[in-house]
Amino acid sequence: MEEYSIVDIPAKSAKKQISFSPFGTAVTKEEVENRLSANLYKQLSDGSDKFVTDAVARAEVYIGTILHWLNVQFDLDNATIREIVLMQALYELHMALGHEEAGREYRTQMK
């Protein structure tokens, strides 16, 4: 857990329902696409825009949960939070296709 910098988040034995909802301008697949070369986007998207939007959704859940525990508002119009979500989405795309080393690089940049 130390590598994810979430060691200060208390562990609970009972499941807690996390409710968060991001507000602000939604992260789009075009933003993800603009971060990558055309060939890399084609490879990571697996030929489907839905694959990218699903990765963004997973990134929002992950980042939103951490922000909730840290009592930070999940504002997608905040440049720092938006960048973190985009980096996590790129991580998600790389990991989905088994590109672990490239995924770790995005995770490191995100931290």
DSSP file (Angstrom, degrees, kcal/mol; ACC not computed):
  #  RESIDUE AA STRUCTURE BP1 BP2  ACC     N-H-->O    O-->H-N    N-H-->O    O-->H-N    TCO  KAPPA ALPHA  PHI   PSI    X-CA   Y-CA   Z-CA
    1    1 A M    > >       0   0    0      0, 0.0     3,-1.6     0, 0.0     5,-1.0   0.000 360.0 360.0 360.0 -27.3    0.0    0.0    0.0
    2    2 A E  G > 5 +     0   0    0      1,-0.3     3,-1.4     2,-0.2     5,-0.2   0.836 360.0  62.4 -60.8 -32.2    2.9    2.4    0.6
    3    3 A E  G 3 5S+     0   0    0      1,-0.3    -1,-0.3     2,-0.1     0, 0.0   0.724 103.5  49.6 -67.7 -18.2    3.6    2.6   -3.1
    4    4 A Y  G < 5S-     0   0    0     -3,-1.6    -1,-0.3   107,-0.0    -2,-0.2   0.382 106.1-127.7 -99.7   3.2    0.1    4.1   -3.7
    5    5 A S  T < 5S+     0   0    0     -3,-1.4    -3,-0.2    -4,-0.3     3,-0.1   0.842  78.1 113.8  56.3  38.3    0.5    6.7   -0.9
    6    6 A I    > < +     0   0    0     -5,-1.0     3,-1.5     1,-0.1    -4,-0.1   0.055  29.6 117.1-121.6  23.8   -2.7    5.8    0.7
    7    7 A V  T 3  S+     0   0    0      1,-0.3    -1,-0.1    -6,-0.2    -5,-0.1   0.742  70.5  59.2 -66.3 -23.7   -1.2    4.4    4.0
    8    8 A D  T 3  S+     0   0    0     -3,-0.1    -1,-0.3     2,-0.1    -2,-0.1   0.513  79.2 103.1 -84.6  -3.9   -3.0    7.1    6.1
    9    9 A I  S <  S-     0   0    0     -3,-1.5     2,-0.1     1,-0.1    -3,-0.1  -0.684  79.8-119.5 -79.7 123.7   -6.4    6.0    5.0
   10   10 A P        -     0   0    0      0, 0.0     2,-0.4     0, 0.0    -2,-0.1  -0.366  20.3-131.3 -68.1 140.0   -8.0    4.0    7.8
   11   11 A A        -     0   0    0     -2,-0.1     2,-0.4     2,-0.0     0, 0.0  -0.726  22.0-165.0 -88.9 139.4   -8.9    0.4    7.1
   12   12 A K        -     0   0    0     -2,-0.4     4,-0.1     1,-0.1     0, 0.0  -0.956  20.3-148.4-124.1 143.0  -12.4   -0.7    8.1
   13   13 A S  S    S+     0   0    0     -2,-0.4     2,-0.3     2,-0.1    -1,-0.1   0.817  83.4  69.7 -80.9 -29.7  -13.7   -4.3    8.4
   14   14 A A  S    S-     0   0    0      1,-0.1     2,-0.2     0, 0.0    -2,-0.1  -0.666  95.6-107.1 -87.6 143.5  -17.2   -3.3    7.4
   15   15 A K        -     0   0    0     -2,-0.3     2,-0.5     1,-0.0    -2,-0.1  -0.494  33.2-155.8 -69.7 133.3  -17.9   -2.3    3.9
   16   16 A K        -     0   0    0     -2,-0.2     2,-0.7    -4,-0.1    -4,-0.0  -0.937  14.8-128.0-112.1 131.9  -18.6    1.4    3.6
   17   17 A Q        -     0   0    0     -2,-0.5     2,-0.6     2,-0.0    -2,-0.0  -0.687  22.7-152.6 -79.3 116.4  -20.6    2.8    0.8
   18   18 A I        -     0   0    0     -2,-0.7     2,-0.6     2,-0.0    47,-0.1  -0.797  11.3-170.3 -90.9 122.8  -18.6    5.6   -0.8
   19   19 A S        +     0   0    0     -2,-0.6     2,-0.3    46,-0.1    -2,-0.0  -0.955  21.2 144.2-115.9 119.9  -20.8    8.2   -2.4
   20   20 A F        -     0   0    0     -2,-0.6    45,-0.1     2,-0.0    44,-0.1  -0.987  25.0-167.7-145.2 152.4  -19.1   10.8   -4.5
   21   21 A S        -     0   0    0     -2,-0.3    53,-0.2    43,-0.1     2,-0.1  -0.929  20.4-134.0-144.1 121.0  -20.0   12.5   -7.7
   22   22 A P        -     0   0    0      0, 0.0     2,-0.3     0, 0.0    53,-0.2  -0.378  21.5-161.9 -68.1 148.7  -17.6   14.5   -9.7
   23   23 A F  B     +a   75   0A   0     51,-2.0    53,-2.9     2,-0.1    54,-0.5  -0.915  45.0  54.8-127.8 163.6  -18.7   17.9  -10.9
   24   24 A G  S    S-     0   0    0     -2,-0.3     2,-0.4    51,-0.2    50,-0.0  -0.683 100.1 -18.8 110.4-170.4  -17.3   20.1  -13.6
   25   25 A T  S    S-     0   0    0     -2,-0.2    -2,-0.1     1,-0.1     3,-0.1  -0.570  74.8-115.7 -75.7 126.4  -16.6   19.3  -17.2
   26   26 A A        -     0   0    0     -2,-0.4     2,-0.3     1,-0.1    -1,-0.1  -0.271  26.4-109.8 -63.4 145.3  -16.5   15.6  -17.9
   27   27 A V        -     0   0    0     29,-0.1     2,-0.2    26,-0.1    -1,-0.1  -0.620  41.2-150.4 -73.4 131.2  -13.2   14.1  -19.1
   28   28 A T     >  -     0   0    0     -2,-0.3     4,-1.4     1,-0.1     3,-0.3  -0.623  25.3-118.4-106.0 162.7  -13.6   13.1  -22.8
   29   29 A K  H  > S+     0   0    0      1,-0.2     4,-2.8    -2,-0.2     5,-0.1   0.793 114.2  63.3 -66.9 -27.4  -12.0   10.4  -24.9
   30   30 A E  H  > S+     0   0    0      2,-0.2     4,-2.4     1,-0.2    -1,-0.2   0.872  99.4  52.9 -64.8 -36.8  -10.6   13.2  -27.1
   31   31 A E  H  > S+     0   0    0     -3,-0.3     4,-0.6     2,-0.2    -1,-0.2   0.913 111.9  45.2 -64.0 -41.4   -8.6   14.5  -24.2
   32   32 A V  H >< S+     0   0    0     -4,-1.4     3,-1.1     1,-0.2     4,-0.4   0.931 112.6  51.6 -65.2 -44.9   -7.1   11.0  -23.7
   33   33 A E  H >< S+     0   0    0     -4,-2.8     3,-1.4     1,-0.3    -2,-0.2   0.865 103.7  58.0 -60.6 -38.1   -6.6   10.7  -27.4
   34   34 A N  H 3< S+     0   0    0     -4,-2.4    -1,-0.3     1,-0.3    -2,-0.2   0.685  99.9  59.3 -67.9 -17.6   -4.7   14.0  -27.5
   35   35 A R  T << S+     0   0    0     -3,-1.1     2,-0.3    -4,-0.6    -1,-0.3   0.583 106.0  54.8 -83.5 -10.8   -2.2   12.7  -25.0
   36   36 A L  S <  S-     0   0    0     -3,-1.4     2,-0.1    -4,-0.4     0, 0.0  -0.811  88.1-102.6-124.8 158.5   -1.1    9.8  -27.2
   37   37 A S     >  -     0   0    0     -2,-0.3     4,-2.7     1,-0.1     5,-0.2  -0.381  43.2-107.4 -69.9 161.4    0.2    9.3  -30.7
   38   38 A A  H  > S+     0   0    0      1,-0.2     4,-2.2     2,-0.2     5,-0.2   0.904 119.6  47.7 -59.5 -42.6   -2.4    8.1  -33.2
   39   39 A N  H  > S+     0   0    0      2,-0.2     4,-2.1     1,-0.2    -1,-0.2   0.911 112.6  47.7 -66.8 -41.9   -0.9    4.6  -33.3
   40   40 A L  H  > S+     0   0    0      2,-0.2     4,-3.1     1,-0.2     5,-0.3   0.902 111.5  50.9 -67.1 -39.4   -0.7    4.3  -29.5
   41   41 A Y  H  X S+     0   0    0     -4,-2.7     4,-2.8     2,-0.2     6,-0.3   0.930 109.8  50.4 -61.1 -44.3   -4.3    5.5  -29.1
   42   42 A K  H  X>S+     0   0    0     -4,-2.2     5,-1.1    -5,-0.2     4,-0.5   0.907 114.3  44.8 -60.2 -41.6   -5.5    2.9  -31.6
   43   43 A Q  H ><5S+     0   0    0     -4,-2.1     3,-0.7     1,-0.2    -2,-0.2   0.942 116.9  43.2 -68.5 -47.9   -3.6    0.2  -29.8
   44   44 A L  H 3<5S+     0   0    0     -4,-3.1    -2,-0.2     1,-0.2    -1,-0.2   0.823 111.8  53.2 -71.2 -30.6   -4.7    1.2  -26.3
   45   45 A S  H ><5S-     0   0    0     -4,-2.8     3,-2.0    -5,-0.3     6,-0.3   0.609  98.7-138.5 -78.8  -9.7   -8.3    1.9  -27.3
   46   46 A D  T <<5 -     0   0    0     -3,-0.7    -3,-0.2    -4,-0.5    -4,-0.1   0.818  65.9 -61.9  55.3  31.0   -8.5   -1.6  -28.8
   47   47 A G  T 3 <S+     0   0    0     -5,-1.1     2,-0.4    -6,-0.3    -1,-0.3   0.614 118.7 101.9  75.1  12.9  -10.4   -0.1  -31.7
   48   48 A S    <>  -     0   0    0     -3,-2.0     4,-0.9    -6,-0.2     3,-0.4  -0.979  57.6-158.9-136.6 124.4  -13.3    1.1  -29.4
   49   49 A D  H  > S+     0   0    0     -2,-0.4     4,-2.4     1,-0.2     3,-0.3   0.816  98.1  63.5 -64.9 -29.7  -14.0    4.5  -28.0
   50   50 A K  H  > S+     0   0    0      1,-0.2     4,-2.5     2,-0.2    -1,-0.2   0.857  95.0  59.1 -62.5 -34.9  -16.1    2.8  -25.3
   51   51 A F  H  > S+     0   0    0     -3,-0.4     4,-1.5    -6,-0.3    -1,-0.2   0.887 108.7  45.3 -59.6 -39.1  -12.9    1.1  -24.1
   52   52 A V  H  X S+     0   0    0     -4,-0.9     4,-2.2    -3,-0.3    -2,-0.2   0.924 111.9  49.4 -71.9 -46.3  -11.5    4.6  -23.5
   53   53 A T  H  X S+     0   0    0     -4,-2.4     4,-2.1     1,-0.2    -2,-0.2   0.852 110.0  52.7 -64.4 -32.7  -14.6    6.0  -21.8
   54   54 A D  H  X S+     0   0    0     -4,-2.5     4,-2.4     2,-0.2    -1,-0.2   0.887 108.1  51.0 -66.4 -39.0  -14.7    2.9  -19.5
   55   55 A A  H  X S+     0   0    0     -4,-1.5     4,-2.3     2,-0.2    -2,-0.2   0.893 109.8  50.0 -64.9 -39.7  -11.1    3.5  -18.5
   56   56 A V  H  X S+     0   0    0     -4,-2.2     4,-2.4     2,-0.2    -2,-0.2   0.912 110.0  50.9 -64.2 -42.1  -12.0    7.2  -17.7
   57   57 A A  H  X S+     0   0    0     -4,-2.1     4,-2.0     2,-0.2    -2,-0.2   0.913 110.4  48.4 -62.4 -42.9  -14.9    6.0  -15.6
   58   58 A R  H  X S+     0   0    0     -4,-2.4     4,-2.4     1,-0.2    -1,-0.2   0.900 111.2  51.4 -62.8 -40.3  -12.7    3.5  -13.7
   59   59 A A  H  X S+     0   0    0     -4,-2.3     4,-2.9     1,-0.2     5,-0.3   0.903 108.4  51.2 -63.4 -41.4  -10.2    6.4  -13.2
   60   60 A E  H  X S+     0   0    0     -4,-2.4     4,-2.5     2,-0.2    -1,-0.2   0.890 110.4  48.8 -64.2 -39.3  -12.9    8.6  -11.8
   61   61 A V  H  X S+     0   0    0     -4,-2.0     4,-2.2     2,-0.2    -2,-0.2   0.945 114.8  44.9 -64.5 -47.3  -14.0    6.0   -9.4
   62   62 A Y  H  X S+     0   0    0     -4,-2.4     4,-1.9     2,-0.2    -2,-0.2   0.958 119.9  39.0 -62.2 -52.7  -10.5    5.3   -8.2
   63   63 A I  H  X S+     0   0    0     -4,-2.9     4,-2.8     1,-0.2     5,-0.2   0.897 114.8  54.3 -67.3 -40.2   -9.5    9.0   -7.9
   64   64 A G  H  X S+     0   0    0     -4,-2.5     4,-2.2    -5,-0.3    -1,-0.2   0.875 107.2  51.0 -61.3 -38.0  -12.9   10.0   -6.5
   65   65 A T  H  X S+     0   0    0     -4,-2.2     4,-2.1    -5,-0.2    -1,-0.2   0.927 111.8  46.4 -65.5 -45.2  -12.6    7.4   -3.7
   66   66 A I  H  X S+     0   0    0     -4,-1.9     4,-1.7     1,-0.2    -2,-0.2   0.930 112.9  49.3 -62.9 -44.8   -9.2    8.6   -2.7
   67   67 A L  H  <>S+     0   0    0     -4,-2.8     5,-2.9     1,-0.2     4,-0.3   0.879 108.1  55.0 -62.8 -36.8  -10.3   12.3   -2.8
   68   68 A H  H ><5S+     0   0    0     -4,-2.2     3,-1.4     1,-0.2    -1,-0.2   0.941 108.7  47.2 -59.7 -47.9  -13.4   11.3   -0.7
   69   69 A W  H 3<5S+     0   0    0     -4,-2.1    -1,-0.2     1,-0.3    -2,-0.2   0.809 113.4  48.7 -65.1 -29.2  -11.2    9.8    2.0
   70   70 A L  T 3<5S-     0   0    0     -4,-1.7    -1,-0.3    -5,-0.2    -2,-0.2   0.418 112.5-121.1 -89.2   1.5   -8.9   12.9    1.9
   71   71 A N  T < 5 +     0   0    0     -3,-1.4     2,-0.4    -4,-0.3    -3,-0.2   0.882  63.9 144.2  57.7  41.8  -12.0   15.2    2.2
   72   72 A V      < -     0   0    0     -5,-2.9    -1,-0.2    -8,-0.1     2,-0.2  -0.931  55.3-113.6-110.4 133.6  -11.0   16.9   -1.1
   73   73 A Q        -     0   0    0     -2,-0.4     2,-1.6    -3,-0.1    -5,-0.0  -0.448  22.7-128.1 -68.2 134.5  -13.8   18.0   -3.4
   74   74 A F        +     0   0    0    -53,-0.2   -51,-2.0    -2,-0.2     2,-0.7  -0.625  43.2 164.2 -87.2  82.7  -13.9   16.0   -6.7
   75   75 A D  B >   -a   23   0A   0     -2,-1.6     3,-1.7   -53,-0.2     7,-0.2  -0.889  26.4-166.8-107.8 107.0  -13.9   19.0   -9.1
   76   76 A L  T 3  S+     0   0    0    -53,-2.9   -52,-0.2    -2,-0.7    -1,-0.1   0.591  87.8  65.4 -70.5  -9.6  -13.0   18.0  -12.7
   77   77 A D  T 3  S+     0   0    0    -54,-0.5     2,-0.5     4,-0.1    -1,-0.3   0.569  77.9  98.3 -86.5  -9.4  -12.6   21.7  -13.5
   78   78 A N  S <> S-     0   0    0     -3,-1.7     4,-2.7     1,-0.2     5,-0.2  -0.696  75.4-141.5 -75.8 123.6   -9.6   21.8  -11.1
   79   79 A A  H  > S+     0   0    0     -2,-0.5     4,-2.1     1,-0.2    -1,-0.2   0.853  97.2  49.3 -59.3 -38.6   -6.6   21.5  -13.4
   80   80 A T  H  > S+     0   0    0      2,-0.2     4,-2.2     1,-0.2    -1,-0.2   0.938 113.4  44.5 -68.3 -46.8   -4.6   19.3  -10.9
   81   81 A I  H  > S+     0   0    0     -6,-0.2     4,-2.4     1,-0.2    -2,-0.2   0.898 112.9  52.2 -65.1 -39.9   -7.5   16.9  -10.3
   82   82 A R  H  X S+     0   0    0     -4,-2.7     4,-2.5    -7,-0.2    -1,-0.2   0.918 109.6  49.4 -61.9 -43.3   -8.3   16.7  -14.0
   83   83 A E  H  X S+     0   0    0     -4,-2.1     4,-2.5    -5,-0.2    -1,-0.2   0.898 110.1  51.3 -62.5 -40.8   -4.6   15.9  -14.8
   84   84 A I  H  X S+     0   0    0     -4,-2.2     4,-2.4     2,-0.2    -2,-0.2   0.918 110.4  48.4 -63.4 -43.5   -4.6   13.2  -12.1
   85   85 A V  H  X S+     0   0    0     -4,-2.4     4,-2.4     2,-0.2    -2,-0.2   0.914 111.8  49.9 -63.9 -42.5   -7.8   11.6  -13.6
   86   86 A L  H  X S+     0   0    0     -4,-2.5     4,-2.2     2,-0.2    -2,-0.2   0.920 111.5  48.2 -62.4 -43.3   -6.3   11.7  -17.1
   87   87 A M  H  X S+     0   0    0     -4,-2.5     4,-2.2     1,-0.2    -2,-0.2   0.898 112.0  49.5 -64.3 -39.9   -3.1   10.1  -15.9
   88   88 A Q  H  X S+     0   0    0     -4,-2.4     4,-2.7     2,-0.2    -1,-0.2   0.882 108.9  53.0 -66.5 -37.2   -5.1    7.4  -14.1
   89   89 A A  H  X S+     0   0    0     -4,-2.4     4,-2.3     2,-0.2    -2,-0.2   0.911 109.3  48.4 -63.8 -41.9   -7.1    6.8  -17.3
   90   90 A L  H  X S+     0   0    0     -4,-2.2     4,-2.3     2,-0.2    -2,-0.2   0.894 111.0  51.3 -64.4 -38.9   -3.9    6.3  -19.3
   91   91 A Y  H  X S+     0   0    0     -4,-2.2     4,-2.7     2,-0.2     5,-0.2   0.940 108.9  51.0 -59.3 -47.8   -2.7    3.9  -16.6
   92   92 A E  H  X S+     0   0    0     -4,-2.7     4,-2.1     1,-0.2    -2,-0.2   0.898 110.0  49.6 -58.2 -43.0   -6.0    2.0  -16.8
   93   93 A L  H  X S+     0   0    0     -4,-2.3     4,-1.0     2,-0.2    -1,-0.2   0.926 112.7  46.3 -64.3 -45.1   -5.6    1.7  -20.6
   94   94 A H  H ><>S+     0   0    0     -4,-2.3     5,-2.9     1,-0.2     3,-0.6   0.925 113.8  48.0 -63.3 -44.1   -2.1    0.4  -20.4
   95   95 A M  H ><5S+     0   0    0     -4,-2.7     3,-1.3     1,-0.2    -1,-0.2   0.854 103.6  61.4 -67.7 -34.0   -2.8   -2.1  -17.7
   96   96 A A  H 3<5S+     0   0    0     -4,-2.1    -1,-0.2     1,-0.3    -2,-0.2   0.813 110.7  40.9 -62.3 -28.9   -5.9   -3.4  -19.5
   97   97 A L  T <<5S-     0   0    0     -4,-1.0    -1,-0.3    -3,-0.6    -2,-0.2   0.314 122.1-105.1-101.9   7.9   -3.6   -4.5  -22.3
   98   98 A G  T < 5S+     0   0    0     -3,-1.3     2,-1.6    -4,-0.2     3,-0.2   0.679  72.5 141.5  81.9  17.6   -0.9   -5.8  -20.1
   99   99 A H     >< +     0   0    0     -5,-2.9     4,-2.4     1,-0.2     5,-0.2  -0.543  18.8 163.1 -89.2  70.9    1.6   -2.9  -20.6
  100  100 A E  H  >  +     0   0    0     -2,-1.6     4,-2.5     1,-0.2    -1,-0.2   0.880  66.9  49.2 -63.9 -42.7    2.6   -3.0  -17.0
  101  101 A E  H  > S+     0   0    0     -3,-0.2     4,-1.6     2,-0.2    -1,-0.2   0.931 114.4  44.9 -65.4 -45.0    5.9   -1.0  -17.3
  102  102 A A  H  > S+     0   0    0      1,-0.2     4,-1.6     2,-0.2    -1,-0.2   0.895 112.5  53.3 -64.3 -39.2    4.2    1.8  -19.3
  103  103 A G  H  X S+     0   0    0     -4,-2.4     4,-2.1     1,-0.2    -2,-0.2   0.907 105.7  52.9 -61.0 -42.6    1.3    1.8  -16.8
  104  104 A R  H  X S+     0   0    0     -4,-2.5     4,-2.6     1,-0.2    -1,-0.2   0.859 103.8  57.5 -62.6 -35.2    3.6    2.2  -13.9
  105  105 A E  H  X S+     0   0    0     -4,-1.6     4,-2.3     2,-0.2    -1,-0.2   0.916 108.4  45.6 -61.8 -42.8    5.2    5.2  -15.5
  106  106 A Y  H  X S+     0   0    0     -4,-1.6     4,-2.3     2,-0.2    -2,-0.2   0.889 111.8  52.3 -67.1 -38.2    1.8    7.0  -15.7
  107  107 A R  H  X S+     0   0    0     -4,-2.1     4,-1.9     2,-0.2    -2,-0.2   0.909 110.2  48.7 -63.5 -41.2    1.1    6.0  -12.1
  108  108 A T  H  < S+     0   0    0     -4,-2.6    -2,-0.2     1,-0.2    -1,-0.2   0.921 112.2  47.8 -64.7 -44.5    4.4    7.4  -11.0
  109  109 A Q  H  < S+     0   0    0     -4,-2.3    -1,-0.2     1,-0.2    -2,-0.2   0.872 108.7  55.8 -62.8 -36.6    3.7   10.7  -12.9
  110  110 A M  H  <        0   0    0     -4,-2.3    -1,-0.2     1,-0.3    -2,-0.2   0.903 360.0 360.0 -64.1 -41.2    0.3   10.8  -11.4
  111  111 A K     <        0   0    0     -4,-1.9    -1,-0.3    -5,-0.1    -2,-0.2   0.524 360.0 360.0 -61.8 360.0    1.6   10.7   -7.8
